[in-house]
Amino acid sequence: MNTERRRVGAVYAALLAMSVVALLFATGLVHDVLSARVAAAGAAVIAFVKAWMVAMDFMELRGTPLQRWAQGWFVVVAGICLALILR
């Protein structure tokens, strides 16, 4: 039980850190360094990684038969979104 609590705490801390980075992508701070397309693609990647982490750890899909289907879905949808953003 203790290792699971540590894992949940680590995932939660990572989600918070990625939220701060996504906030930087949403504000004008990153647009001085990156183009709008690259900033949008970076924000989309962060969003899909966060959604994947929530699905695997907080919706408890990790270790279930649905894990591979969910991971495949995230990869396909993320790839389509990135292709549309960067085209």
C-alpha positions as CSV (number, residue, x, y, z in Angstrom):
1,M,0.0,0.0,0.0
2,N,2.8,2.4,0.8
3,T,4.4,2.0,-2.7
4,E,1.0,2.7,-4.3
5,R,0.6,5.9,-2.3
6,R,4.1,7.0,-3.4
7,R,3.2,6.3,-7.0
8,V,0.0,8.3,-6.7
9,G,1.8,11.1,-5.1
10,A,4.5,11.1,-7.8
11,V,1.9,11.1,-10.6
12,Y,0.0,13.9,-8.9
13,A,3.3,16.0,-8.6
14,A,4.1,15.3,-12.2
15,L,0.6,16.4,-13.3
16,L,1.0,19.6,-11.3
17,A,4.4,20.3,-12.9
18,M,3.0,19.6,-16.4
19,S,0.1,22.0,-15.7
20,V,2.6,24.8,-14.9
21,V,4.5,24.0,-18.1
22,A,1.2,24.0,-20.1
23,L,0.4,27.4,-18.6
24,L,3.7,28.7,-20.0
25,F,2.7,27.4,-23.4
26,A,-0.7,29.1,-23.1
27,T,0.7,32.5,-22.2
28,G,2.9,34.6,-24.3
29,L,6.2,33.6,-22.6
30,V,6.9,30.7,-24.9
31,H,5.7,32.4,-28.1
32,D,8.8,34.6,-28.0
33,V,11.0,31.5,-28.4
34,L,8.8,29.1,-30.4
35,S,6.4,29.5,-33.3
36,A,2.7,29.3,-32.6
37,R,2.4,25.9,-34.2
38,V,5.2,24.4,-32.2
39,A,3.8,25.9,-29.0
40,A,0.4,24.4,-29.8
41,A,1.9,21.1,-30.5
42,G,3.8,21.2,-27.2
43,A,0.7,22.0,-25.3
44,A,-1.2,19.1,-27.1
45,V,1.6,16.7,-26.2
46,I,1.5,17.8,-22.6
47,A,-2.3,17.4,-22.6
48,F,-2.2,13.9,-24.0
49,V,0.5,12.8,-21.6
50,K,-1.6,14.2,-18.7
51,A,-4.7,12.4,-20.0
52,W,-2.7,9.2,-20.3
53,M,-1.4,9.4,-16.8
54,V,-4.9,10.1,-15.4
55,A,-6.4,7.2,-17.3
56,M,-3.7,4.8,-16.2
57,D,-3.3,5.8,-12.6
58,F,-6.5,7.4,-11.4
59,M,-9.0,5.5,-13.6
60,E,-7.0,2.4,-12.7
61,L,-6.5,1.1,-16.3
62,R,-2.9,0.1,-15.5
63,G,-2.6,-3.7,-15.4
64,T,-6.0,-4.4,-16.9
65,P,-6.9,-5.8,-20.3
66,L,-8.1,-2.3,-21.4
67,Q,-4.6,-0.8,-20.9
68,R,-3.4,-1.7,-24.4
69,W,-6.6,-0.4,-26.0
70,A,-6.4,2.9,-24.1
71,Q,-2.7,3.4,-24.9
72,G,-3.4,2.7,-28.5
73,W,-6.3,5.1,-28.6
74,F,-4.1,7.8,-27.0
75,V,-1.3,7.2,-29.5
76,V,-3.7,7.3,-32.5
77,V,-5.6,10.4,-31.4
78,A,-2.5,12.2,-30.4
79,G,-0.9,11.5,-33.7
80,I,-3.9,12.7,-35.6
81,C,-4.1,15.9,-33.5
82,L,-0.4,16.6,-34.0
83,A,-0.6,16.0,-37.7
84,L,-3.5,18.5,-37.9
85,I,-1.7,21.1,-35.8
86,L,1.7,20.9,-37.6
87,R,0.4,20.7,-41.2
